[in-house]
Amino acid sequence: MLKVERVQSVSKENGKTYNNYYIRGTVEGVDLRAEVIPTDPGGYKLLDIVFKGESERDLKVIDREFKDASGKTVRSRGFAVTRNGLNDNGEFKEYSCDVIPKRKSDKSMLAMFLD
């Protein structure tokens, strides 16, 4: 299973600390690092909940298949950062946040990791 790593960085412009999210892998002996981001800006708060102070979480690959209006089968692949654990009430819960590759090259790297 692929892991998502949270790395903190400090902006040179304003001195604020930001979190970046990476998936690391090796393809043909080359170490690669693909960056992922939440699907919208509100997702950064969700990622804080999912990571809950840890630096690494699981990447869940979500393969979807459906039929479009013409009956043609359409396949798509999505990703989510996940954590399973107990919530504040002691109940088992899966926390997740959908993520997407930040750049086209990150999308290509993810595809290579999954092949």
C-alpha positions in Angstrom: 0.0 0.0 0.0 1.2 3.5 -0.8 1.7 6.0 2.0 1.2 9.7 2.0 3.8 11.7 3.9 3.1 15.1 5.4 6.1 17.5 5.3 6.1 20.9 6.9 7.8 23.8 5.1 8.3 27.5 6.0 7.5 30.1 3.4 10.4 32.4 2.6 7.9 35.2 1.7 5.9 35.4 4.9 7.5 33.0 7.4 4.3 30.9 7.7 4.4 27.1 8.1 2.6 25.0 5.5 2.0 21.3 5.1 2.8 19.5 1.8 1.7 16.0 1.0 3.9 13.5 -0.9 3.9 9.9 -2.1 7.3 8.5 -2.5 8.3 5.6 -4.7 11.0 4.1 -6.8 10.6 3.5 -10.5 13.5 1.7 -12.3 15.9 2.6 -9.6 14.9 6.3 -9.6 13.5 7.8 -6.3 10.4 9.9 -7.1 8.2 12.1 -5.0 4.6 12.9 -6.3 2.8 15.8 -4.6 -0.9 15.5 -3.9 -3.3 18.2 -2.8 -6.9 18.2 -1.5 -9.6 18.6 -4.2 -10.6 22.0 -2.7 -9.1 24.4 -0.2 -11.4 23.2 2.7 -9.6 19.8 2.4 -6.5 21.1 4.2 -8.5 21.1 7.5 -9.7 17.6 6.7 -6.2 16.4 6.2 -5.2 17.8 9.6 -8.0 15.5 11.1 -6.8 12.5 9.0 -3.2 12.9 9.9 -4.0 13.8 13.6 -0.4 14.7 14.4 1.2 11.9 12.5 3.5 12.3 9.5 2.3 9.3 7.4 -1.1 7.9 6.4 -2.4 5.3 3.9 -3.3 6.3 0.3 -6.6 4.6 -0.8 -7.0 4.0 -4.5 -10.6 4.3 -5.6 -11.5 2.8 -8.9 -14.9 3.7 -10.2 -16.8 2.2 -13.1 -20.2 3.4 -14.4 -22.2 3.7 -17.5 -22.7 7.0 -19.2 -26.0 8.2 -20.8 -25.2 6.2 -24.0 -24.5 3.0 -22.1 -20.7 3.2 -22.6 -18.7 2.0 -19.6 -16.6 4.8 -18.1 -13.7 4.1 -15.7 -12.0 6.6 -13.4 -9.5 6.5 -10.6 -9.5 8.6 -7.5 -7.4 8.8 -4.4 -8.0 9.5 -0.7 -5.8 9.8 2.3 -7.2 7.6 5.1 -7.0 6.8 8.8 -8.9 4.2 10.7 -9.3 4.6 14.4 -11.5 5.6 17.3 -13.4 8.9 17.3 -13.9 11.1 20.4 -16.9 8.8 21.4 -14.8 5.7 21.3 -16.5 4.4 18.1 -14.5 2.9 15.2 -14.4 5.3 12.2 -12.6 5.8 8.9 -11.5 9.3 8.3 -10.6 10.3 4.7 -9.9 13.2 2.4 -9.9 13.0 -1.4 -6.7 14.2 -3.0 -5.5 14.8 -6.5 -2.0 15.0 -8.1 -0.8 18.6 -8.0 0.8 18.6 -11.5 0.7 16.5 -14.6 4.1 15.0 -13.7 2.7 14.0 -10.3 -0.2 12.2 -12.0 2.3 10.3 -14.2 4.4 9.3 -11.2 1.3 8.0 -9.4 0.5 5.9 -12.4 4.0 4.5 -12.5 3.8 3.7 -8.7 0.6 1.7 -9.3 1.8 -0.3 -12.3 
